[in-house]
């Protein structure tokens, strides 16, 4: 499949193993995993960072290679159940943070045409994601702008 804003093809990556059960060496209780996820979310970590931390550090010293296999639910579902879900979906938040960094760069360097195009491409991706999330994770009347992103992200 081709990339969105270029004519090149995407790079292929490795697939996750098709496992239905967690490994036998990772026998952590579901309640302990959920408590650790909530604790990490309260520290301000994103769902991706929580998954990495559980994979590397684990719960009580035992690594959790895949939260979905161990608990039967994804990290975002666990956070939503405990009212700790982020206000903005993680992919949209990352793109908005990137756009705000590019806006700040463009205010200092107005002649930088390469990053002007990168900003346009990033904002196009944001608008597509806003259309996808509108009415569900975002308000039905939400429109993207740099000011709206600053207010939404609290910067």
Beta strands, then each sheet from edge to edge (+ up, - down):
end
